[in-house]
Amino acid sequence: MKIRLLFFFACAIVMTRSFGQGTEPADGSRVISTAVPFVSISPDARAGGMGNVGAATSPDAYSIFWNPAKYAFIDKTFGVAVGYVPWLHALVGDIGLGSVAGFWKIGNKQAVAASIRYFSLGSVDFTDDNGNFIASVKPNEWAVDATYSRKFSPEFSGAVAGRFIYSNLVPLGTASNLSVRPGTSIAADVAIYYHHAMEVKGLAGAAIDFGLNISNIGQKMSYSSVKIGTDFIPTTLRLGPSFSMDIDDYNKVSFALDLSKLLVPTPPVYLKNKAGASDSISSGGTRIVQYGKDPDVSVVKGMIQSFYDAPYGFKEELQEIDLSFAAEYWYNKLFSVRAGYFYESKYKGDRQFFTLGAGLRYNVFGLDFSYLVPVKSNNPLQNTLQFTLHFNFDQTKKTQGEKETGGTN
Protein backbone atom coordinates (compact mmCIF):
# COMPACT_ATOMS: atom_id res chain seq x y z
CA MET A 1 0.00 0.00 0.00
CA LYS A 2 2.80 2.46 0.89
CA ILE A 3 4.52 1.77 -2.43
CA ARG A 4 1.25 2.50 -4.25
CA LEU A 5 0.74 5.72 -2.29
CA LEU A 6 4.26 6.84 -3.22
CA PHE A 7 3.57 6.12 -6.89
CA PHE A 8 0.24 7.98 -6.92
CA PHE A 9 1.84 10.91 -5.10
CA ALA A 10 4.45 11.29 -7.84
CA CYS A 11 1.83 10.99 -10.60
CA ALA A 12 -0.42 13.56 -8.95
CA ILE A 13 2.41 16.09 -8.80
CA VAL A 14 3.23 15.59 -12.47
CA MET A 15 -0.39 16.00 -13.55
CA THR A 16 -0.86 19.06 -11.35
CA ARG A 17 2.17 20.71 -12.92
CA SER A 18 0.97 19.84 -16.42
CA PHE A 19 -2.52 21.32 -15.98
CA GLY A 20 -1.12 24.23 -13.96
CA GLN A 21 0.82 25.74 -16.83
CA GLY A 22 -0.85 28.94 -17.95
CA THR A 23 -0.23 31.20 -20.88
CA GLU A 24 2.86 33.36 -20.80
CA PRO A 25 2.31 36.48 -18.65
CA ALA A 26 1.85 39.72 -20.56
CA ASP A 27 4.87 41.31 -18.89
CA GLY A 28 7.27 38.55 -19.97
CA SER A 29 9.58 36.61 -17.68
CA ARG A 30 8.50 35.91 -14.11
CA VAL A 31 11.88 34.80 -12.79
CA ILE A 32 12.42 35.26 -9.05
CA SER A 33 15.87 36.71 -8.43
CA THR A 34 17.84 36.62 -5.17
CA ALA A 35 21.27 37.50 -3.90
CA VAL A 36 24.01 34.81 -3.70
CA PRO A 37 22.41 32.24 -6.05
CA PHE A 38 25.62 30.20 -5.74
CA VAL A 39 24.31 28.65 -2.49
CA SER A 40 21.67 26.88 -4.62
CA ILE A 41 24.20 25.20 -6.93
CA SER A 42 24.58 21.47 -6.32
CA PRO A 43 28.09 21.07 -4.84
CA ASP A 44 28.38 17.27 -5.09
CA ALA A 45 28.49 14.93 -8.06
CA ARG A 46 26.18 12.32 -6.58
CA ALA A 47 23.19 14.68 -6.40
CA GLY A 48 24.42 16.30 -9.60
CA GLY A 49 24.00 12.96 -11.36
CA MET A 50 20.51 12.54 -9.91
CA GLY A 51 18.83 15.71 -11.18
CA ASN A 52 19.60 17.62 -7.97
CA VAL A 53 17.60 15.20 -5.81
CA GLY A 54 18.62 14.96 -2.16
CA ALA A 55 15.81 15.47 0.37
CA ALA A 56 15.33 11.76 1.14
CA THR A 57 18.23 9.94 -0.52
CA SER A 58 20.61 7.93 1.66
CA PRO A 59 22.99 10.08 3.76
CA ASP A 60 26.52 11.01 2.79
CA ALA A 61 29.01 13.77 3.57
CA TYR A 62 27.09 16.31 1.47
CA SER A 63 23.79 15.83 3.31
CA ILE A 64 24.40 19.22 4.94
CA PHE A 65 23.36 20.81 1.65
CA TRP A 66 20.27 18.69 0.90
CA ASN A 67 18.93 17.59 4.29
CA PRO A 68 21.21 17.67 7.37
CA ALA A 69 18.76 15.54 9.36
CA LYS A 70 20.00 12.52 7.38
CA TYR A 71 23.33 12.56 9.25
CA ALA A 72 21.72 10.89 12.28
CA PHE A 73 21.20 7.77 10.11
CA ILE A 74 24.64 7.66 8.51
CA ASP A 75 26.56 4.40 9.04
CA LYS A 76 30.07 5.83 9.29
CA THR A 77 31.82 7.42 12.25
CA PHE A 78 33.74 10.04 10.31
CA GLY A 79 33.90 11.20 6.71
CA VAL A 80 35.17 13.98 4.47
CA ALA A 81 34.30 14.84 0.86
CA VAL A 82 35.78 17.29 -1.62
CA GLY A 83 33.94 18.47 -4.73
CA TYR A 84 34.32 20.83 -7.65
CA VAL A 85 31.97 21.93 -10.44
CA PRO A 86 32.88 24.28 -13.32
CA TRP A 87 29.88 26.59 -13.66
CA LEU A 88 28.57 28.00 -16.95
CA HIS A 89 31.54 26.35 -18.60
CA ALA A 90 29.99 26.81 -22.06
CA LEU A 91 30.19 30.60 -21.62
CA VAL A 92 33.18 31.28 -19.36
CA GLY A 93 36.06 28.98 -18.51
CA ASP A 94 37.12 30.33 -15.12
CA ILE A 95 33.93 30.22 -13.00
CA GLY A 96 33.58 27.33 -10.57
CA LEU A 97 32.34 26.12 -7.20
CA GLY A 98 34.67 24.24 -4.88
CA SER A 99 33.52 22.65 -1.62
CA VAL A 100 34.61 20.56 1.35
CA ALA A 101 32.19 18.80 3.71
CA GLY A 102 32.75 16.56 6.71
CA PHE A 103 30.76 14.84 9.46
CA TRP A 104 31.31 13.12 12.80
CA LYS A 105 28.84 10.57 14.19
CA ILE A 106 28.39 10.78 17.98
CA GLY A 107 27.11 7.50 19.30
CA ASN A 108 24.05 6.04 17.62
CA LYS A 109 21.73 9.03 17.75
CA GLN A 110 23.70 12.20 17.07
CA ALA A 111 25.97 13.70 14.44
CA VAL A 112 27.66 17.00 13.70
CA ALA A 113 28.86 18.24 10.34
CA ALA A 114 30.41 21.28 8.68
CA SER A 115 31.22 22.47 5.20
CA ILE A 116 32.64 25.35 3.23
CA ARG A 117 31.78 26.37 -0.33
CA TYR A 118 33.88 28.80 -2.39
CA PHE A 119 32.52 30.27 -5.62
CA SER A 120 34.99 31.99 -7.93
CA LEU A 121 33.61 34.31 -10.60
CA GLY A 122 36.84 34.34 -12.55
CA SER A 123 38.81 37.41 -13.53
CA VAL A 124 37.01 40.72 -14.23
CA ASP A 125 38.57 43.90 -15.67
CA PHE A 126 37.32 47.20 -14.25
CA THR A 127 37.43 50.43 -16.27
CA ASP A 128 36.36 54.01 -15.61
CA ASP A 129 33.67 55.93 -17.51
CA ASN A 130 36.14 56.68 -20.28
CA GLY A 131 37.16 53.06 -20.74
CA ASN A 132 40.51 53.43 -19.01
CA PHE A 133 41.75 50.29 -17.26
CA ILE A 134 41.57 50.42 -13.44
CA ALA A 135 42.29 46.93 -12.20
CA SER A 136 41.81 43.24 -12.84
CA VAL A 137 40.13 41.56 -9.88
CA LYS A 138 38.65 38.19 -8.98
CA PRO A 139 35.20 38.53 -7.36
CA ASN A 140 34.27 35.63 -5.10
CA GLU A 141 31.62 34.36 -2.73
CA TRP A 142 31.77 31.75 0.01
CA ALA A 143 29.64 30.13 2.70
CA VAL A 144 30.56 28.29 5.90
CA ASP A 145 28.04 25.85 7.44
CA ALA A 146 27.69 23.81 10.62
CA THR A 147 24.88 21.49 11.67
CA TYR A 148 23.68 19.24 14.49
CA SER A 149 21.46 16.22 13.78
CA ARG A 150 19.71 13.91 16.25
CA LYS A 151 17.40 10.91 16.18
CA PHE A 152 14.14 11.34 18.08
CA SER A 153 13.08 7.75 17.43
CA PRO A 154 14.41 4.76 15.47
CA GLU A 155 12.66 6.15 12.38
CA PHE A 156 12.69 9.93 12.77
CA SER A 157 15.38 12.59 13.04
CA GLY A 158 15.74 16.36 12.94
CA ALA A 159 18.51 18.89 12.45
CA VAL A 160 19.34 22.57 12.66
CA ALA A 161 22.14 24.27 10.76
CA GLY A 162 23.79 27.66 10.79
CA ARG A 163 25.45 29.44 7.88
CA PHE A 164 27.57 32.53 7.24
CA ILE A 165 27.53 33.86 3.68
CA TYR A 166 30.03 36.33 2.23
CA SER A 167 29.70 37.90 -1.22
CA ASN A 168 32.48 40.09 -2.58
CA LEU A 169 31.29 41.01 -6.07
CA VAL A 170 32.97 44.43 -6.25
CA PRO A 171 36.34 44.31 -4.47
CA LEU A 172 37.27 47.44 -2.55
CA GLY A 173 39.17 50.03 -4.55
CA THR A 174 37.48 49.20 -7.87
CA ALA A 175 34.12 50.91 -7.33
CA SER A 176 33.61 54.62 -7.95
CA ASN A 177 30.89 54.60 -5.29
CA LEU A 178 32.63 54.42 -1.92
CA SER A 179 29.47 53.12 -0.23
CA VAL A 180 29.77 49.79 -2.07
CA ARG A 181 30.99 46.95 0.15
CA PRO A 182 30.87 43.13 0.30
CA GLY A 183 27.53 41.63 1.28
CA THR A 184 27.11 39.32 4.27
CA SER A 185 24.28 37.29 5.72
CA ILE A 186 23.66 34.83 8.54
CA ALA A 187 21.17 32.05 7.82
CA ALA A 188 19.75 28.86 9.33
CA ASP A 189 18.28 25.56 8.14
CA VAL A 190 15.60 23.41 9.75
CA ALA A 191 15.20 19.81 8.56
CA ILE A 192 13.46 16.52 9.34
CA TYR A 193 13.97 13.02 7.99
CA TYR A 194 11.86 9.86 8.23
CA HIS A 195 13.05 6.35 7.43
CA HIS A 196 10.90 3.23 7.53
CA ALA A 197 12.36 -0.19 6.76
CA MET A 198 9.91 -2.84 5.62
CA GLU A 199 9.67 -6.36 4.34
CA VAL A 200 8.57 -6.95 0.77
CA LYS A 201 8.05 -10.43 -0.59
CA GLY A 202 10.73 -11.36 -3.08
CA LEU A 203 13.18 -8.68 -1.91
CA ALA A 204 16.09 -8.85 0.50
CA GLY A 205 14.94 -5.54 2.00
CA ALA A 206 13.18 -2.26 1.25
CA ALA A 207 12.63 1.16 2.76
CA ILE A 208 10.52 4.27 2.31
CA ASP A 209 11.99 7.62 3.29
CA PHE A 210 10.78 11.20 3.44
CA GLY A 211 12.76 14.39 3.91
CA LEU A 212 12.00 18.07 4.38
CA ASN A 213 14.47 20.93 4.59
CA ILE A 214 13.92 24.70 4.79
CA SER A 215 17.32 26.19 4.02
CA ASN A 216 18.84 29.67 4.05
CA ILE A 217 16.38 31.29 6.45
CA GLY A 218 18.33 34.48 6.94
CA GLN A 219 18.70 38.20 6.79
CA LYS A 220 18.55 40.12 3.54
CA MET A 221 21.82 41.05 1.90
CA SER A 222 23.03 44.54 1.05
CA TYR A 223 26.05 45.62 -0.96
CA SER A 224 25.94 49.19 0.32
CA SER A 225 27.04 50.68 3.64
CA VAL A 226 23.99 52.95 3.57
CA LYS A 227 21.66 49.93 3.79
CA ILE A 228 19.69 50.45 0.58
CA GLY A 229 18.65 47.95 -2.03
CA THR A 230 18.60 44.88 0.21
CA ASP A 231 17.93 41.54 -1.50
CA PHE A 232 16.50 38.28 -0.21
CA ILE A 233 18.83 35.29 -0.08
CA PRO A 234 17.49 32.06 -1.64
CA THR A 235 15.42 30.64 1.21
CA THR A 236 14.26 27.29 -0.17
CA LEU A 237 11.74 24.65 0.80
CA ARG A 238 12.76 21.17 -0.36
CA LEU A 239 10.79 18.01 0.31
CA GLY A 240 10.22 14.60 -1.19
CA PRO A 241 10.06 10.83 -0.78
CA SER A 242 12.35 8.01 -1.85
CA PHE A 243 11.95 4.26 -2.17
CA SER A 244 14.83 1.80 -2.08
CA MET A 245 14.87 -1.96 -2.49
CA ASP A 246 17.56 -4.58 -2.06
CA ILE A 247 16.89 -6.99 -4.88
CA ASP A 248 19.41 -9.42 -3.40
CA ASP A 249 22.70 -9.26 -1.53
CA TYR A 250 24.44 -7.64 -4.49
CA ASN A 251 21.91 -5.40 -6.23
CA LYS A 252 20.11 -2.34 -4.88
CA VAL A 253 17.86 0.18 -6.65
CA SER A 254 16.51 3.50 -5.35
CA PHE A 255 14.02 6.00 -6.73
CA ALA A 256 13.53 9.54 -5.45
CA LEU A 257 11.45 12.65 -6.09
CA ASP A 258 12.14 16.20 -4.88
CA LEU A 259 9.94 19.28 -4.96
CA SER A 260 11.58 22.62 -4.25
CA LYS A 261 10.33 26.19 -4.05
CA LEU A 262 11.92 29.54 -3.28
CA LEU A 263 10.33 31.07 -0.18
CA VAL A 264 10.85 34.65 -1.29
CA PRO A 265 8.33 37.13 -2.74
CA THR A 266 7.30 36.84 -6.37
CA PRO A 267 7.91 40.02 -8.41
CA PRO A 268 4.60 41.90 -8.68
CA VAL A 269 3.14 43.64 -11.71
CA TYR A 270 3.38 47.39 -11.23
CA LEU A 271 0.79 49.86 -12.43
CA LYS A 272 1.93 51.81 -15.49
CA ASN A 273 1.43 55.52 -15.90
CA LYS A 274 -0.90 56.96 -18.54
CA ALA A 275 1.83 56.91 -21.16
CA GLY A 276 2.50 53.25 -20.38
CA ALA A 277 6.26 53.75 -20.56
CA SER A 278 7.09 53.63 -16.84
CA ASP A 279 5.67 52.58 -13.47
CA SER A 280 3.28 54.82 -11.59
CA ILE A 281 4.69 56.29 -8.39
CA SER A 282 2.69 56.82 -5.19
CA SER A 283 2.77 59.97 -3.08
CA GLY A 284 5.25 58.18 -0.82
CA GLY A 285 7.70 57.70 -3.68
CA THR A 286 7.17 53.95 -4.16
CA ARG A 287 5.93 52.06 -7.20
CA ILE A 288 2.24 51.12 -7.14
CA VAL A 289 1.51 47.38 -7.24
CA GLN A 290 -1.29 46.47 -9.67
CA TYR A 291 -1.22 42.67 -9.32
CA GLY A 292 0.51 40.60 -6.66
CA LYS A 293 1.96 41.73 -3.35
CA ASP A 294 4.50 44.32 -2.27
CA PRO A 295 7.89 42.48 -2.15
CA ASP A 296 9.39 44.96 0.33
CA VAL A 297 8.57 42.89 3.42
CA SER A 298 10.44 41.13 6.22
CA VAL A 299 12.08 37.74 5.76
CA VAL A 300 9.42 35.85 7.73
CA LYS A 301 6.53 37.61 5.99
CA GLY A 302 8.22 37.02 2.65
CA MET A 303 8.38 33.28 3.35
CA ILE A 304 4.67 33.14 4.18
CA GLN A 305 3.69 35.49 1.38
CA SER A 306 5.56 33.41 -1.19
CA PHE A 307 2.74 30.85 -1.19
CA TYR A 308 0.03 33.28 -2.36
CA ASP A 309 1.64 36.40 -3.86
CA ALA A 310 1.98 35.40 -7.54
CA PRO A 311 0.32 38.08 -9.70
CA TYR A 312 -1.18 35.47 -12.03
CA GLY A 313 -2.67 33.36 -9.27
CA PHE A 314 -2.55 29.65 -8.54
CA LYS A 315 -1.16 28.67 -11.95
CA GLU A 316 1.88 30.85 -11.41
CA GLU A 317 2.34 29.51 -7.89
CA LEU A 318 2.53 26.00 -9.34
CA GLN A 319 5.10 27.18 -11.88
CA GLU A 320 7.36 28.17 -8.98
CA ILE A 321 7.72 24.54 -7.87
CA ASP A 322 10.76 22.79 -9.37
CA LEU A 323 10.66 19.01 -9.87
CA SER A 324 13.51 16.50 -9.72
CA PHE A 325 13.30 12.76 -10.44
CA ALA A 326 16.13 10.27 -9.98
CA ALA A 327 17.13 6.62 -9.96
CA GLU A 328 20.27 5.03 -8.52
CA TYR A 329 21.61 1.48 -8.86
CA TRP A 330 24.35 -0.07 -6.73
CA TYR A 331 26.18 -3.32 -7.37
CA ASN A 332 27.72 -4.99 -4.34
CA LYS A 333 28.05 -1.57 -2.61
CA LEU A 334 31.04 -0.92 -4.86
CA PHE A 335 29.79 0.58 -8.12
CA SER A 336 26.77 2.71 -8.94
CA VAL A 337 25.07 4.31 -11.93
CA ARG A 338 22.62 7.21 -11.67
CA ALA A 339 20.18 9.17 -13.79
CA GLY A 340 17.91 12.10 -13.12
CA TYR A 341 15.79 14.86 -14.58
CA PHE A 342 15.30 18.45 -13.39
CA TYR A 343 12.37 20.61 -14.47
CA GLU A 344 11.85 24.33 -13.97
CA SER A 345 9.04 26.29 -15.65
CA LYS A 346 10.05 28.30 -18.69
CA TYR A 347 8.55 31.35 -16.97
CA LYS A 348 10.73 30.86 -13.87
CA GLY A 349 14.18 30.27 -15.33
CA ASP A 350 13.65 27.45 -17.86
CA ARG A 351 16.28 25.09 -16.45
CA GLN A 352 15.40 21.69 -17.86
CA PHE A 353 18.01 18.98 -18.11
CA PHE A 354 18.82 15.30 -17.77
CA THR A 355 21.75 14.12 -15.67
CA LEU A 356 23.91 11.00 -15.70
CA GLY A 357 26.35 9.85 -13.07
CA ALA A 358 28.41 7.04 -11.63
CA GLY A 359 30.11 6.25 -8.36
CA LEU A 360 32.81 3.98 -7.00
CA ARG A 361 33.52 2.92 -3.40
CA TYR A 362 36.57 0.94 -2.28
CA ASN A 363 37.48 0.69 1.41
CA VAL A 364 37.65 4.28 2.71
CA PHE A 365 37.90 5.86 -0.73
CA GLY A 366 35.04 6.94 -3.01
CA LEU A 367 34.68 8.79 -6.29
CA ASP A 368 31.55 10.26 -7.93
CA PHE A 369 31.12 12.07 -11.20
CA SER A 370 28.14 13.46 -13.09
CA TYR A 371 27.33 14.90 -16.49
CA LEU A 372 24.52 17.32 -17.41
CA VAL A 373 22.55 17.03 -20.66
CA PRO A 374 20.27 20.06 -21.30
CA VAL A 375 16.91 19.59 -22.99
CA LYS A 376 17.50 22.60 -25.23
CA SER A 377 20.60 23.23 -27.31
CA ASN A 378 22.96 26.14 -26.66
CA ASN A 379 22.23 25.97 -22.94
CA PRO A 380 24.98 27.59 -20.80
CA LEU A 381 24.84 24.57 -18.46
CA GLN A 382 25.63 22.04 -21.18
CA ASN A 383 28.72 19.86 -20.76
CA THR A 384 28.79 20.49 -16.99
CA LEU A 385 30.97 17.74 -15.49
CA GLN A 386 31.26 17.32 -11.70
CA PHE A 387 33.67 15.32 -9.54
CA THR A 388 33.55 14.47 -5.83
CA LEU A 389 36.04 12.55 -3.71
CA HIS A 390 34.91 10.77 -0.53
CA PHE A 391 36.91 9.49 2.43
CA ASN A 392 34.93 7.55 5.04
CA PHE A 393 36.22 5.79 8.13
CA ASP A 394 35.13 3.32 10.80
CA GLN A 395 31.83 1.89 9.66
CA THR A 396 29.58 1.57 12.68
CA LYS A 397 27.42 -1.43 13.37
CA LYS A 398 23.89 -0.98 12.10
CA THR A 399 21.08 -1.51 14.56
CA GLN A 400 17.61 -2.83 13.83
CA GLY A 401 15.66 -0.34 11.73
CA GLU A 402 18.61 1.81 10.71
CA LYS A 403 18.97 2.79 7.08
CA GLU A 404 21.06 0.70 4.75
CA THR A 405 22.86 3.28 2.66
CA GLY A 406 23.90 0.90 -0.09
CA GLY A 407 27.52 2.02 0.00
CA THR A 408 26.69 5.61 -1.01
CA ASN A 409 28.70 7.13 1.78
HELIX and SHEET records of a PDB file:
HELIX    1   1 LYS A    2  GLY A   20  1                                  19    
HELIX    2   2 PRO A   37  SER A   40  5                                   4    
HELIX    3   3 ALA A   45  GLY A   48  1                                   4    
HELIX    4   4 SER A   63  TRP A   66  1                                   4    
HELIX    5   5 PRO A   68  PHE A   73  5                                   6    
HELIX    6   6 VAL A  299  GLN A  305  1                                   7    
HELIX    7   7 PHE A  314  GLN A  319  1                                   6    
SHEET    1   A15 LYS A  76  PRO A  86  0                                        
SHEET    2   A15 GLY A  96  ILE A 106 -1                                        
SHEET    3   A15 GLN A 110  SER A 120 -1                                        
SHEET    4   A15 ASN A 140  SER A 153 -1                                        
SHEET    5   A15 PHE A 156  ASN A 168 -1                                        
SHEET    6   A15 GLY A 183  MET A 198 -1                                        
SHEET    7   A15 GLY A 205  GLY A 218 -1                                        
SHEET    8   A15 THR A 236  ASP A 246 -1                                        
SHEET    9   A15 ASN A 251  LEU A 262 -1                                        
SHEET   10   A15 ILE A 321  TYR A 331 -1                                        
SHEET   11   A15 PHE A 335  TYR A 343 -1                                        
SHEET   12   A15 GLN A 352  TYR A 362 -1                                        
SHEET   13   A15 PHE A 365  PRO A 374 -1                                        
SHEET   14   A15 LEU A 385  GLN A 395 -1                                        
SHEET   15   A15 LYS A  76  PRO A  86 -1                                        
SHEET    1   B 2 VAL A 124  THR A 127  0                                        
SHEET    2   B 2 PHE A 133  VAL A 137 -1                                        
SHEET    1   C 2 VAL A 269  TYR A 270  0                                        
SHEET    2   C 2 VAL A 289  TYR A 291 -1                                        
END                                                                             
